[in-house]
Amino acid sequence: MEPRSSHTQTPRLAAVSLHREVLSPPDVIVADRRWRSAVPHLERRISRAVQAAAHYLDRPRAPNILLEADRAVRRLNHDFRGRNKPTNVLTFAAPEGFGDGDIVLGFETVQREARAAHRSVGAHLTHLIVHGLLHLAGHDHHAAGEARMMEALETRILSTLGVANPWRMGGRAMS
């Protein structure tokens, strides 16, 4: 599977039925057990994030979600994107007819970013799940206009979950 890229797909919101608001639960694989101690009610938090973003997706099932260590994410990032470093989240769109995609998150990077932003690991994980789901729906953030649209959607979805706007810190926009 290839990671999402703005060069290969465009947002498919027009094709989405706004009446479908419940996806089947995501398959969550916790490969690094530190996720469980860092995020209370881990699977429930992930399921709530998926359901909150459900009407933006054009599929009946949620993607697989793999919670890994940075080492594994670095390897995937290298193999599929040519970048030999870990990242917070990788999103892989499934080829037509072959599943619902995958979202992979790296523990150490997510934890470090959460601390730097003075947020809980759970709140940051929720944001990154929503972020990955929007990528699977065709959104991207390579151009300024795309980034603003994606950030606005993320903020709107996260507000329904009680998660603060991740793009603001102390009333000012984060860079």
Order of alpha helices (4+ residues) and beta strands (2+ residues): beta-beta-alpha-alpha-beta-alpha-beta-beta-alpha-alpha-alpha-beta-beta
